[in-house]
């Protein structure tokens, strides 16, 4: 099913508007049910999680194919009325031309935005060389422009996640991605207020996404005060769900008891929630 063009355009317009001022949370569902529940809580936009989706398919993060990702994006877009930002890994392609092809296919699913990472997935060479990473970002920008130009492009610098936590390099890469056409910048792995503030200042006026993937002393209000525009949680919600499942299942397997079900959601509540969506 191809998303209605006017609906996709409206969602993309609303998504761009969210990035103009203030700070908003963009949580990461991993399936249709979690997306619909997050919408019911009043969030204004959602983002997919490559890790959360991969685990739901019994695969590790970065272990899904492009076709699997595209099918998932179509399902997520159709599941909710909210703008959906795609965690599109490194574009599922070895070169810039392949990135452009993948981005065109992703835009066709109706997503309001998508991110492109600079990680390679190779242990010995975890990041694309800067020049190659920039060309891949330019290819993504051209592909979006050729499809109408209204999907938002997020440039991700993965240094902190792949063992190269050099703030100066991360900032240089984000600035280069902005110059290559990224609308929003994102460096997952930033932890301290000082590092976050430095990134926000360096790439201004481009909006910055910050990942909060675990227990953190930072609040939404504090992140807003640092100039952060949006806050995502990656696979954290999926991991929280897996944590409850693992604890309950392990207790049942090892002890033969059922205490892990004490905090389970009400079936009546879930049926009422999902029954309201045709």
C-alpha positions as a Python dict, from the first residue, in 0.01 Angstrom:
ca = {
    (1, 'X'): (0, 0, 0),
    (2, 'X'): (142, 339, -102),
    (3, 'X'): (83, 613, 158),
    (4, 'X'): (-144, 896, 50),
    (5, 'X'): (76, 1175, -81),
    (6, 'X'): (-117, 1460, 84),
    (7, 'X'): (-107, 1275, 416),
    (8, 'X'): (269, 1223, 385),
    (9, 'X'): (315, 1588, 293),
    (10, 'X'): (110, 1704, 590),
    (11, 'X'): (309, 1485, 827),
    (12, 'X'): (637, 1608, 687),
    (13, 'X'): (528, 1967, 719),
    (14, 'X'): (432, 1908, 1082),
    (15, 'X'): (762, 1729, 1143),
    (16, 'X'): (966, 2019, 1007),
    (17, 'X'): (765, 2258, 1226),
    (18, 'X'): (858, 2060, 1537),
    (19, 'X'): (1225, 2127, 1460),
    (20, 'X'): (1184, 2504, 1439),
    (21, 'X'): (1165, 2585, 1811),
    (22, 'X'): (1148, 2424, 2154),
    (23, 'X'): (1241, 2070, 2249),
    (24, 'X'): (1032, 1758, 2189),
    (25, 'X'): (1060, 1389, 2273),
    (26, 'X'): (1054, 1150, 1979),
    (27, 'X'): (1027, 801, 2133),
    (28, 'X'): (1113, 484, 1943),
    (29, 'X'): (850, 210, 1903),
    (30, 'X'): (955, -123, 1756),
    (31, 'X'): (622, -254, 1627),
    (32, 'X'): (268, -146, 1542),
    (33, 'X'): (132, -192, 1893),
    (34, 'X'): (406, 10, 2061),
    (35, 'X'): (364, 285, 1800),
    (36, 'X'): (-9, 311, 1863),
    (37, 'X'): (41, 317, 2238),
    (38, 'X'): (295, 599, 2213),
    (39, 'X'): (53, 795, 1996),
    (40, 'X'): (-214, 749, 2265),
    (41, 'X'): (17, 921, 2516),
    (42, 'X'): (22, 1240, 2312),
    (43, 'X'): (368, 1236, 2156),
    (44, 'X'): (393, 1451, 1844),
    (45, 'X'): (625, 1227, 1640),
    (46, 'X'): (784, 883, 1650),
    (47, 'X'): (1112, 733, 1532),
    (48, 'X'): (1182, 373, 1445),
    (49, 'X'): (1461, 183, 1617),
    (50, 'X'): (1681, -47, 1412),
    (51, 'X'): (1782, -244, 1720),
    (52, 'X'): (1431, -280, 1863),
    (53, 'X'): (1293, -397, 1529),
    (54, 'X'): (1583, -637, 1472),
    (55, 'X'): (1530, -799, 1815),
    (56, 'X'): (1161, -842, 1738),
    (57, 'X'): (1270, -1046, 1436),
    (58, 'X'): (1520, -1253, 1633),
    (59, 'X'): (1818, -1071, 1484),
    (60, 'X'): (2093, -848, 1624),
    (61, 'X'): (2108, -475, 1562),
    (62, 'X'): (2227, -407, 1206),
    (63, 'X'): (2117, -759, 1118),
    (64, 'X'): (1816, -677, 901),
    (65, 'X'): (1801, -639, 524),
    (66, 'X'): (1694, -331, 334),
    (67, 'X'): (1371, -496, 226),
    (68, 'X'): (1291, -590, 585),
    (69, 'X'): (1354, -229, 689),
    (70, 'X'): (1135, -89, 412),
    (71, 'X'): (849, -326, 494),
    (72, 'X'): (876, -223, 859),
    (73, 'X'): (871, 147, 767),
    (74, 'X'): (556, 104, 559),
    (75, 'X'): (386, -76, 849),
    (76, 'X'): (487, 191, 1099),
    (77, 'X'): (372, 477, 878),
    (78, 'X'): (35, 309, 824),
    (79, 'X'): (-1, 229, 1197),
    (80, 'X'): (-7, 585, 1323),
    (81, 'X'): (-121, 935, 1233),
    (82, 'X'): (209, 1083, 1353),
    (83, 'X'): (520, 1174, 1154),
    (84, 'X'): (764, 882, 1158),
    (85, 'X'): (1141, 928, 1140),
    (86, 'X'): (1325, 625, 1000),
    (87, 'X'): (1634, 485, 1170),
    (88, 'X'): (1782, 396, 832),
    (89, 'X'): (2123, 280, 954),
    (90, 'X'): (2393, 364, 698),
    (91, 'X'): (2157, 354, 402),
    (92, 'X'): (2189, -20, 335),
    (93, 'X'): (2444, 48, 64),
    (94, 'X'): (2817, 23, 2),
    (95, 'X'): (2843, 345, -199),
    (96, 'X'): (2677, 683, -251),
    (97, 'X'): (2473, 567, -549),
    (98, 'X'): (2332, 284, -342),
    (99, 'X'): (2249, 523, -60),
    (100, 'X'): (2053, 740, -304),
    (101, 'X'): (1855, 440, -427),
    (102, 'X'): (1778, 328, -71),
    (103, 'X'): (1670, 678, 34),
    (104, 'X'): (1430, 705, -261),
    (105, 'X'): (1273, 376, -155),
    (106, 'X'): (1250, 490, 207),
    (107, 'X'): (1084, 819, 114),
    (108, 'X'): (827, 624, -88),
    (109, 'X'): (710, 450, 232),
    (110, 'X'): (578, 784, 358),
    (111, 'X'): (829, 850, 636),
    (112, 'X'): (859, 1212, 747),
    (113, 'X'): (1234, 1191, 789),
    (114, 'X'): (1526, 950, 792),
    (115, 'X'): (1876, 930, 935),
    (116, 'X'): (2197, 823, 765),
    (117, 'X'): (2488, 704, 979),
    (118, 'X'): (2860, 723, 902),
    (119, 'X'): (2939, 383, 1054),
    (120, 'X'): (3060, 98, 832),
    (121, 'X'): (2991, -203, 1052),
    (122, 'X'): (3355, -310, 1009),
    (123, 'X'): (3564, -362, 1322),
    (124, 'X'): (3893, -244, 1176),
    (125, 'X'): (3745, 60, 1005),
    (126, 'X'): (3429, 155, 1197),
    (127, 'X'): (3364, 490, 1024),
    (128, 'X'): (3356, 589, 661),
    (129, 'X'): (3633, 834, 575),
    (130, 'X'): (3498, 1186, 605),
    (131, 'X'): (3499, 1255, 231),
    (132, 'X'): (3310, 935, 158),
    (133, 'X'): (3065, 997, 442),
    (134, 'X'): (2996, 1346, 307),
    (135, 'X'): (2934, 1214, -43),
    (136, 'X'): (2691, 959, 97),
    (137, 'X'): (2506, 1239, 278),
    (138, 'X'): (2497, 1448, -41),
    (139, 'X'): (2354, 1150, -226),
    (140, 'X'): (2081, 1118, 36),
    (141, 'X'): (2005, 1490, 7),
    (142, 'X'): (1980, 1472, -372),
    (143, 'X'): (1752, 1169, -353),
    (144, 'X'): (1517, 1351, -114),
    (145, 'X'): (1518, 1663, -332),
    (146, 'X'): (1435, 1457, -639),
    (147, 'X'): (1132, 1311, -462),
    (148, 'X'): (992, 1648, -361),
    (149, 'X'): (1234, 1763, -94),
    (150, 'X'): (995, 1755, 202),
    (151, 'X'): (1138, 1460, 398),
    (152, 'X'): (1375, 1565, 676),
    (153, 'X'): (1735, 1436, 658),
    (154, 'X'): (1925, 1357, 978),
    (155, 'X'): (2305, 1328, 969),
    (156, 'X'): (2450, 1094, 1232),
    (157, 'X'): (2810, 1089, 1354),
    (158, 'X'): (2868, 754, 1523),
    (159, 'X'): (3214, 808, 1673),
    (160, 'X'): (3104, 776, 2035),
    (161, 'X'): (2932, 445, 1962),
    (162, 'X'): (3216, 279, 1769),
    (163, 'X'): (3508, 349, 1998),
    (164, 'X'): (3619, 688, 1862),
    (165, 'X'): (3484, 929, 2127),
    (166, 'X'): (3668, 1232, 1990),
    (167, 'X'): (3437, 1531, 2037),
    (168, 'X'): (3632, 1750, 1794),
    (169, 'X'): (3605, 1485, 1521),
    (170, 'X'): (3236, 1432, 1590),
    (171, 'X'): (3168, 1806, 1565),
    (172, 'X'): (3370, 1833, 1243),
    (173, 'X'): (3173, 1549, 1092),
    (174, 'X'): (2836, 1694, 1197),
    (175, 'X'): (2930, 2032, 1050),
    (176, 'X'): (3029, 1863, 725),
    (177, 'X'): (2700, 1674, 713),
    (178, 'X'): (2511, 1998, 767),
    (179, 'X'): (2698, 2150, 473),
    (180, 'X'): (2611, 1842, 270),
    (181, 'X'): (2239, 1899, 328),
    (182, 'X'): (2145, 1737, 659),
    (183, 'X'): (1854, 1920, 822),
    (184, 'X'): (1915, 1784, 1174),
    (185, 'X'): (2233, 1657, 1342),
    (186, 'X'): (2274, 1365, 1576),
    (187, 'X'): (2573, 1220, 1764),
    (188, 'X'): (2452, 924, 1972),
    (189, 'X'): (2663, 859, 2278),
    (190, 'X'): (2694, 1216, 2407),
    (191, 'X'): (2667, 1203, 2785),
    (192, 'X'): (2770, 1525, 2955),
    (193, 'X'): (2594, 1862, 2946),
    (194, 'X'): (2922, 2018, 2836),
    (195, 'X'): (2959, 1794, 2531),
    (196, 'X'): (2594, 1836, 2438),
    (197, 'X'): (2617, 2215, 2464),
    (198, 'X'): (2934, 2215, 2256),
    (199, 'X'): (2765, 2022, 1974),
    (200, 'X'): (2455, 2243, 1982),
    (201, 'X'): (2670, 2557, 1960),
    (202, 'X'): (2894, 2420, 1686),
    (203, 'X'): (2617, 2326, 1442),
    (204, 'X'): (2372, 2609, 1516),
    (205, 'X'): (2123, 2695, 1379),
    (206, 'X'): (2071, 2333, 1272),
    (207, 'X'): (1860, 2140, 1528),
    (208, 'X'): (2030, 1868, 1732),
    (209, 'X'): (1892, 1530, 1839),
    (210, 'X'): (2023, 1379, 2163),
    (211, 'X'): (1989, 1011, 2250),
    (212, 'X'): (1899, 915, 2607),
    (213, 'X'): (1929, 538, 2609),
    (214, 'X'): (1955, 463, 2980),
    (215, 'X'): (1901, 602, 3326),
    (216, 'X'): (2019, 960, 3309),
    (217, 'X'): (2035, 1254, 3545),
    (218, 'X'): (1926, 1476, 3257),
    (219, 'X'): (1562, 1573, 3213),
    (220, 'X'): (1376, 1704, 2911),
    (221, 'X'): (1379, 2049, 3071),
    (222, 'X'): (1755, 2039, 3119),
    (223, 'X'): (1815, 1920, 2764),
    (224, 'X'): (1594, 2201, 2638),
    (225, 'X'): (1800, 2450, 2838),
    (226, 'X'): (2112, 2322, 2658),
    (227, 'X'): (1951, 2405, 2324),
    (228, 'X'): (1862, 2050, 2224),
    (229, 'X'): (1572, 2040, 1982),
    (230, 'X'): (1465, 1676, 2002),
    (231, 'X'): (1532, 1376, 2228),
    (232, 'X'): (1509, 1011, 2119),
    (233, 'X'): (1554, 693, 2320),
    (234, 'X'): (1674, 443, 2058),
    (235, 'X'): (1620, 84, 2164),
    (236, 'X'): (1565, 174, 2531),
    (237, 'X'): (1188, 121, 2532),
    (238, 'X'): (1232, -212, 2354),
    (239, 'X'): (1500, -311, 2604),
    (240, 'X'): (1269, -213, 2891),
    (241, 'X'): (999, -439, 2747),
    (242, 'X'): (1250, -720, 2697),
    (243, 'X'): (1368, -671, 3055),
    (244, 'X'): (1020, -736, 3194),
    (245, 'X'): (972, -1035, 2964),
    (246, 'X'): (1311, -1186, 3051),
    (247, 'X'): (1256, -1148, 3426),
    (248, 'X'): (910, -1306, 3415),
    (249, 'X'): (1014, -1588, 3181),
    (250, 'X'): (1331, -1664, 3376),
    (251, 'X'): (1141, -1682, 3706),
    (252, 'X'): (890, -1919, 3548),
    (253, 'X'): (1164, -2140, 3402),
    (254, 'X'): (1387, -2150, 3709),
    (255, 'X'): (1147, -2124, 4002),
    (256, 'X'): (811, -2226, 3862),
    (257, 'X'): (657, -1912, 4006),
    (258, 'X'): (463, -1628, 3850),
    (259, 'X'): (575, -1314, 4033),
    (260, 'X'): (705, -1162, 3712),
    (261, 'X'): (348, -1105, 3600),
    (262, 'X'): (275, -865, 3886),
    (263, 'X'): (343, -553, 3681),
    (264, 'X'): (195, -685, 3355),
    (265, 'X'): (-30, -455, 3158),
    (266, 'X'): (-402, -522, 3177),
    (267, 'X'): (-542, -718, 2886),
    (268, 'X'): (-861, -516, 2914),
    (269, 'X'): (-665, -192, 2883),
    (270, 'X'): (-476, -316, 2578),
    (271, 'X'): (-789, -447, 2409),
    (272, 'X'): (-960, -114, 2466),
    (273, 'X'): (-662, 76, 2323),
    (274, 'X'): (-625, -132, 2011),
    (275, 'X'): (-997, -176, 1959),
    (276, 'X'): (-1022, 200, 1909),
    (277, 'X'): (-800, 178, 1599),
    (278, 'X'): (-962, 35, 1288),
}
